[in-house]
């Protein structure tokens, strides 16, 4: 596999309720793993929440919706300043795979080291409604853009304006 090749940045529906999105990150794989499993690092690109290192353990993801955007890019009014979701670890295999529940589905992060880079593959299952597919695709796309920027030492785009732009794009990409 050519590690210089760019992964398609857009989420792909691989079946009616499952999306997959990939990103190349600078290694080593252990550092990328830390951004998934460590609450303080995960908070920088997604949501905080202390996670035990074992399958079957419960944890809470907490989003602070103003933290990922610049003050000049406020969150939409229909999003709260903070919200939480109860989850459960399904698989915890450092530094290769992390799986946890997400509502009625699961989110799987697979990490594959390739030379000095790491291919992150995110698979989100159990997305029934088209509107959820659009919003979740745009959300993961934006969150992963922030992760790539942070791990790479770059400045990320502000969350909400990027999410709104991507949501409009996914409206054209996700079938009716």
Residue pairs with C-beta under 8 A, 6 or more apart in sequence:
1 114
1 119
3 24
3 114
3 115
3 116
3 117
3 119
6 24
7 22
7 23
7 24
7 119
8 22
9 21
9 23
9 141
9 145
10 21
10 137
10 141
10 169
10 170
10 173
11 19
11 20
11 21
11 137
11 140
11 141
11 170
12 19
12 20
12 21
13 19
13 133
13 174
13 175
14 20
14 123
17 105
17 125
17 126
17 127
17 128
18 123
18 124
18 125
18 126
18 127
19 123
19 124
19 127
19 133
19 136
19 137
19 140
20 121
20 122
20 123
20 124
21 121
21 122
21 137
21 140
21 141
21 144
22 119
22 120
22 121
22 122
23 119
23 120
23 122
23 144
23 147
23 148
24 117
24 118
24 119
24 120
24 148
25 32
25 117
25 118
25 119
25 120
25 147
25 148
25 151
25 152
26 116
26 117
26 118
26 151
26 152
27 113
27 115
27 116
27 117
27 118
28 113
28 118
29 95
29 96
29 111
29 113
29 118
30 94
30 95
31 151
32 95
32 111
32 118
32 120
32 151
33 94
33 95
33 98
33 111
34 41
35 41
35 42
35 44
35 45
35 147
35 150
35 151
36 42
36 98
36 109
36 111
37 51
37 53
37 92
37 94
37 98
39 48
39 49
39 50
39 51
40 48
42 48
42 49
43 64
43 67
44 146
44 150
45 68
45 143
45 144
45 146
45 147
45 150
45 156
46 61
46 63
46 143
46 147
47 61
47 62
47 63
47 64
47 85
48 61
48 62
48 64
49 59
49 60
49 61
49 62
49 84
49 87
50 59
51 57
51 59
51 89
51 92
51 100
52 59
52 89
52 92
53 92
53 94
54 89
54 92
55 89
55 90
55 91
55 92
56 88
56 89
57 88
57 89
58 86
58 87
58 88
58 89
59 86
59 87
59 88
59 89
59 100
60 84
60 85
60 86
60 87
61 84
61 85
61 87
62 82
62 83
62 84
63 82
63 83
63 84
64 81
64 82
65 75
65 79
65 80
65 81
65 82
65 83
66 74
66 75
66 81
68 143
68 146
68 156
68 158
68 159
69 75
69 158
69 159
69 160
69 161
70 158
72 158
73 158
73 159
73 160
73 161
74 160
75 81
75 160
76 160
76 164
85 102
85 103
87 100
87 101
87 102
88 100
88 101
89 98
89 99
89 100
90 99
90 100
90 101
90 106
91 97
91 98
91 99
91 108
92 98
92 99
95 111
96 110
96 111
96 112
97 108
97 109
97 110
97 111
98 108
98 109
99 106
99 107
99 108
99 109
100 106
100 107
101 107
102 124
102 126
103 126
104 126
104 128
105 124
105 125
105 126
105 127
106 123
106 124
106 125
106 126
107 122
107 123
107 124
107 125
108 121
108 122
108 123
108 124
108 125
109 120
109 121
109 122
110 120
110 121
110 123
111 118
111 119
111 120
112 118
112 119
112 121
120 144
120 147
122 140
122 144
124 136
124 140
127 133
127 136
130 174
130 175
130 176
133 170
133 174
134 167
134 170
134 171
134 174
135 167
137 166
137 170
137 173
137 174
138 163
138 166
138 167
138 169
138 170
139 163
141 166
141 170
142 157
142 159
142 162
142 163
142 166
143 159
145 156
145 157
145 162
146 156
146 157
146 159
148 154
149 155
149 156
149 157
150 156
